[in-house]
Amino acid sequence: MRQRPWPYPSDLSDARWELLEPILSAWRAERRGKGLDIGRPPERDLRRIMDAALYVDRTGIPWRYLPHDFAPWETVYGYFAAWQKDGVFEQLNGLLRRLVREAEGRDAEPTACVLDAQSVKTSANVPAPGQGIDAGKKIAGRKRHIGVDTLGLLLAVLVTAASVSDNVGGIHLLSNIAAAHPRITKACADTGYRNKAIDHGARLGIGVEVLHRDPTRKGFKVIPRRWVVERTFGWLMHHRRLARDYEAHPHRSEAMIHLAMIDLMSRRLTRESTPNRRDS
């Protein structure tokens, strides 16, 4: 592979790579033990593969348009798909979230979360059966259901057709959050989450509080605690691959969201700036 004369802004610094390397190296060692290493021959540099995946996530280009100084796009996508299937992105997200929380003086595991959903348009390559229409927002495409901690860090994500209600998505999120984060006992959500989600949360030991806007206030008004998850959606929008949904499969969309949060949290831990479209 030809060495680049200068790094791309999305590339991992040495400090950021040190955070990710143990999990990626452990993944490779496990696959070698099973005779499944997709990097032979030749063996690929995992750091450069991650750089390429971050480049796609940040710039929004199609996989086939990867610059030639990266590995062939088929190889990079093969690693991306394998990491998604093997839960590597979720492992990295969990590790970095715990490190960020500890750096902020919080317990590693949260006790409260915030739920919300975002409908986005899809590209032409997304199969029609995987899409739907969000009647409330008049958007045809997919919906991203996310749960975050009180710092806005991702706990769970579910990508569905836009026609799936917040309530249904919330039920799935609450189940996933309860299984992975047993210390969580409270969740905040907007009025899209109704009795079924509230009752489901109660069965899981999570009290779901629905936050209402003040009907007497006109114009935009920040709702306490709700702004946390709305800010997270704003962070995700700095990654052009997430400006709309380009992935043929919903689980690949979830992986792109995890990758964006890995990018954000690793920069936060190493105190590196995050270049975005407003900087150009």
Sequence and secondary structure as in RCSB ss.txt:
>XXXX:A:sequence
MRQRPWPYPSDLSDARWELLEPILSAWRAERRGKGLDIGRPPERDLRRIMDAALYVDRTGIPWRYLPHDFAPWET
VYGYFAAWQKDGVFEQLNGLLRRLVREAEGRDAEPTACVLDAQSVKTSANVPAPGQGIDAGKKIAGRKRHIGVDT
LGLLLAVLVTAASVSDNVGGIHLLSNIAAAHPRITKACADTGYRNKAIDHGARLGIGVEVLHRDPTRKGFKVIPR
RWVVERTFGWLMHHRRLARDYEAHPHRSEAMIHLAMIDLMSRRLTRESTPNRRDS
>XXXX:A:secstr
    SS  TTS  HHHHHHHHHHHHHHHHHHHHTT  TT SS   HHHHHHHHHHHHHH   GGG  TTSS HHH
HHHHHHHHHHTTHHHHHHHHHHHHHHHHTT  SS SEEEEEEEEEEB TTS GGG EEETTTTEEEEEEEEEE T
T  EEEEEEEETTS HHHHHHHHHHHHHHH TT  EEEE TTS HHHHHHHHHHT EEEE    TT  S    TT
HHHHHHHHHHHTTSGGGTTB  SSHHHHHHHHHHHHHHHHHHHHHT     GGG 
